């Protein structure tokens, strides 16, 4: 995104809209002098008792040329602004001296004085107030008299009014600048938030892929290796050899299917178009055949159709729990229980293996992966075990 400058201050790599008040004042300063000069000239020349002279006409033409030059000059540095104020004040003072009607044109001197620093602004305001006061009073006083006092009092009132108007305008400009700064800061924070969300999404996707690899490919490869190792021990028994090789091929095909599904980020193949109890039952039968340990499923309560995300998570928890039993438990039997409550779905996987200490630190991904998956759907994981007393993995997920 392009780097935009707001009134001479760079505000990050964000797009900042030009200050509308400042833009309006700049546009008014360039465009107002010529129309107001035309109005002043019309009022002066059509007045019956006023007969315009050649000198007055020359001054009007000079002022018109000056107003046209002002209108074409957009970029104005400090020397140019001071020079413009001086020239405008001189022309306005002479024109008002020839006819007070040119006070309409002289009033624009305040627009030239306003953008200057305080010393120059004060000088410009005072000079313009004196010229406008002469227009209101009917001309410049020739001596300090009652008319001269009136002239000075009118100039003072005009000057006070102009400073009051300038204060209101400055406040509006400052408030708009502050609003622009806040908008720019909010835009920067929004871009930062988008970046953080994108980075968090990348980390989360990496963790998801790591979990998928662990739950599918790694377990599939472990099963293939186990079947090939078993086949190596029974190579003289053709029937047993064929059985282990068939199981290895089946695991390889299943792992390939899961790998393709993970790449496409689809739901687990087993749960597409099916319900959770049936698919965990299929998982238990396949695991029993591969691990050689009987696993039985029981369902209690009225089965409810849980959300797809909840089914995915509980299927993966059951898959990981059975994989851990096969690798670590040395169990003789596994019981899987699905319990449907009104607002909670429970999954229990219990084995009668040698157990372990749930409080002991582990370096594997399995338990941490199950907890992370469950946390994603508002669920919790509880491990109940003691050395020599088996393991119970309990997953609880709210249905509402």
HELIX and SHEET records of a PDB file:
HELIX    1   1 UNK A   20  UNK A   46  1                                  27    
HELIX    2   2 UNK A   54  UNK A   72  1                                  19    
HELIX    3   3 UNK A   78  UNK A   98  1                                  21    
HELIX    4   4 UNK A  100  UNK A  102  5                                   3    
HELIX    5   5 UNK A  103  UNK A  106  1                                   4    
HELIX    6   6 UNK A  109  UNK A  114  1                                   6    
HELIX    7   7 UNK A  118  UNK A  137  1                                  20    
HELIX    8   8 UNK A  146  UNK A  212  1                                  67    
HELIX    9   9 UNK A  213  UNK A  218  3                                   6    
HELIX   10  10 UNK A  219  UNK A  233  1                                  15    
HELIX   11  11 UNK A  238  UNK A  263  1                                  26    
HELIX   12  12 UNK A  269  UNK A  271  5                                   3    
HELIX   13  13 UNK A  276  UNK A  291  1                                  16    
HELIX   14  14 UNK A  308  UNK A  324  1                                  17    
HELIX   15  15 UNK A  325  UNK A  329  3                                   5    
HELIX   16  16 UNK A  366  UNK A  376  1                                  11    
SHEET    1   A 2 UNK A   5  UNK A   6  0                                        
SHEET    2   A 2 UNK A   9  UNK A  10 -1                                        
SHEET    1   B 5 UNK A 294  UNK A 300  0                                        
SHEET    2   B 5 UNK A 333  UNK A 340  1                                        
SHEET    3   B 5 UNK A 344  UNK A 351 -1                                        
SHEET    4   B 5 UNK A 391  UNK A 398 -1                                        
SHEET    5   B 5 UNK A 380  UNK A 385 -1                                        
END                                                                             
